[in-house]
């Protein structure tokens, strides 16, 4: 069985974390979750693909389990996708 593992050290995750740490970023919930170590990040390939579903689902379950254990107000799971969206040509 797949063991959930966050990828907070992935380059895409580090860029996302830098965005949250920026003073101009307005979401205090995200800032709090990050500061308290209550944000798990997983990096997936493409939103249009089911390739990473077997990794995302256990991570979601792990996030819920952690919340039930700790009841932290700002427990969050972030799924980042490597593939850039394509814009259809008109």
Buried (B, 14 or more C-beta within 10 A) or exposed (E): EEEBEBBBEBEBBEEBBEEBEEEEEEEEEBBBBBEEEBBBBBBBEEEEEEEBEEBBEBBBEBBEEBBEEEEBEBBBBBBBBEEEEEEEEE
